Structure formats: structure tokens, C-alpha cells
Amino acid sequence: MRARFVLIFLALAVSAAGLGASAKDAPIVSQWAESPPRIDGAADDWAGTEFAPQPLGVQVGFKNDDKYLYVHFLFTDPKALTSVEATGMTLYFDLQGKKSKDHGINFRRLQMTPDEFIAFLEQKQGPLPEEQKKQYRANPRYSVFYYGMISKGVKNVQQAVEREGILPAVFRYAQQGRALLYEFAIPLARAAELAPGIGTQAGQTVKVGFEWGGWSRSLQQFSASQFNQMATMARADRPGDDPTSEGGDPRAVSGMRMGDSPDIAAMRKMQPKKYDVWVDVSLAAK
């Protein structure tokens, strides 16, 4: 009798564990969008959406129609923001359920001078009239919500293919109290390798990865300039530590011995963290 009870207990425990695992691994269900949400960084048109909590104090929700996947990505903990403003947010898509980074879209806001903004527009639209350029030069800076493509085997973000018949990707973000809301609209279709699309259709399941933070090229350059500036100041204070000077320490780096400067050591440890969150999304079928 006792052995029979133990067997029943073990069977129930295994069954409960299986249910728990399946619930945890179940895809997030995307809701059908009768009308597309406005991609403006506001949450007022996401009423009724079920948001799935994720690690790092993140909440995600999804809608889709037959053309776009709409994404609501909310940072509820400012600590997780790290260097997202500099690196932007990259969304990866995989149709095989793998955490693959072979195909993705990097979304970021760029600050441009008038001439940079004009060059950006001309790259997309062709030459602009001089009168229109003059109008653009009247403003000191422009803020551009930009996206570029990530593809397998290529390190740098590439220019997205834009032509007739290819839908654009769109994103915005805005502060919501202490939280930060990102909204995205990503085309389901993918007409070309570098087109801003997922390559799927309504009713299918796709694994979506969100990646942000870490080092961007601009952050690396800024950190290097700060390091060199501090190293130069330290050399001026202690010229004997210059490895090129007589009696200098040959182990010195930029005229400084390892471990001698807590400021430099702290700077090296100030590298912003890099985060990613992966979810499976079951797209709604009309």
C-alpha cells in the first residue's frame, strides 16, 4: 500500500512538473489587430492586451494583422536600460525556434546635423531642391528614428533595402513615468535579404529576440578618449612612469603601471551591460 502511494505521488509530481514546464515554454499569443496601433510611444491603444512579464523588469505584448507584427516592449526598471540610447534596440527573428542572430533589425534614434539630415534624405529620396535644403539648414539638429539590418556573417549594421512593394519598419519610444515604452511595427513579409521583414505570415510562430546595451562604436571611442586623457594627466603628474623616459617602467600602459590608478581601473569596469530577452510568439490568424 505504501509503495503504491509513493508511485502515485511520483506520477503526480512528474505530471505537475511537465505542466509547469509547458506553461513556461508556451508561446506568447499575439492578438489580432482590427486596427493597427499607433507607433508613437504611447500605450493608450494597447488596452486589453495581455503583457507577459520577462526578466529584467521587462513586459512584452504583441498584436498582428496580415501585414505587420506590432510590439509593445516596456522597461519597468530603469536599471535595465544600460546603454540602450547609444546602441539602440535590435530585434532578431527565427522561424525554427532557435535563438539565432542571423537575421535582425537594429532600431535607434540618431541625432543629425542639417547637412547629415539632408544627405540622409537624399540617399532615400534622391536630390533635393536647394530651396528645400535651405529650409532644413534653418534648424540646428534633427532626430531620426532609423533602422538598419543585421545579417549572418556581417558585423556592421547594413542599410535596409527600400523600394516599391517593400513595407518599412517603424518604431518610437517615450517615457511613461519611470518606465520607458518602445513600440515597433515590423512587416511580416520579407521581400529581400536586407528588407525589413520577418519572413513569415499570420498564424505562424516565430522566436523573437530583443538585444540592447553593451558597447557601441561611439561609446568605445568616447571611453578611449577619456582613458587617453586621464593617462596623459597621470603621465604629467608622474613622468618617471613613462616607459619611454629614463628609468621608466617598461610594463606601463600609456605611461601608467597596472593597478596604480583606481580611476582608470574603475573606468575599465564601467562597461555597460549587454542584455537580451527571447520569447516565442504565436501570431494570430484572422
Buried (B, 14 or more C-beta within 10 A) or exposed (E): EEEEEEEEEEEEEEEEEEEEEEEEEEBBEBBEBEEBBBBBBBBEBBEEBEBBEBEBBBBBBBBBBBBBBBBBBBBBEEEBBBBBBBBBBBBBBBBEEEEBBEBBBBBBEEEBEBEBBBEBBEEEEEEBEEEEBEEBEEEEEBEEBBBBBBBEEEEEBBEBBBEEEBBEBBBBBEEBEEBBBBBBBBBBBBBBEBBBBBBBEBEBBBBBBBBBBBBBEEBEEEBEEBBEEBBEEBBEEBEEBBBEEEEBBEEBEBBBBEEBBEEBEEBEEEBBEEBBBBBBBBBBEE
